[in-house]
Amino acid sequence: MISRNSSSLSPRRRILLVDDNANGLAARKSVLEELGYSIVTCTCGADALEQFESRDRFDLVVTDYKMPRMDGLELIGRLRKHTPSLPIVLISGYVDTLGLNEASTGADVVIQKSANEVSHLIRSVNRLLRRKSVKAQSAPPKVKRKSA
């Protein structure tokens, strides 16, 4: 069983998972929901963009690389145009083969599909969301200035 650290998840964080493989999507969703995250899933990049634009907000996106019509790199590029600071995790079975890394993909974390994928995903998601919370808490309050 995966331990749940509810103090770091208040308020409940929303994650968008994108993968055309139903089994991988269901497995990742189950693991992240057990940790207390609220999960929305999509099976293609176009649906993910639609969800992203129609929802209030997502705190993080996890996407597969190889998907029909719109791969993970195109999805990341389009999400970055909309929300540059959005934490994004890219998961792929082609990390080594294609030399995928954070610099070449635009993702904050790139994870190789493997037996260790789940533990890497959990650590990465927790770290990225913790980092996002720290940045939000340390940002100076916005002050409205009167125009002259």
JOTAWO-V797002 format. One record per backbone hydrogen bond with DSSP energy under -0.5 kcal/mol. CO is the residue of the C=O (numbers start at 1). NH is the residue of the N-H. Records with the same first field share a line. If there is no record, write none. Layout:
BEGIN
CO=NH ; NH
END
This chain:
BEGIN
3=5
4=6
5=8
6=9
7=10
13=38
14=59 ; 60
15=17 ; 40
16=62
17=42
18=64
20=22
21=25
22=26
23=27
24=28
25=29
26=30
27=31
28=32
29=33
30=34
31=35
32=37
33=36
37=39
38=15
40=17
42=19
44=48
45=49
46=50
47=51
48=52
49=53
50=54
51=55
59=87
60=16
61=89
62=18
63=91
65=67 ; 72
68=70
70=45
71=75
72=76
73=77
74=78
75=79
76=80
77=81
78=82
79=83
83=86
87=61
88=108 ; 109
89=63
90=111
91=65
92=95 ; 113
94=98
95=99 ; 100
101=105
102=106
109=90
111=92
114=117
116=120
117=121
118=122
119=123
120=124
121=125
122=126
123=127
124=128
125=129
126=130
127=131
128=132
129=133
130=134
131=135
132=136
133=137
134=138
135=139
END
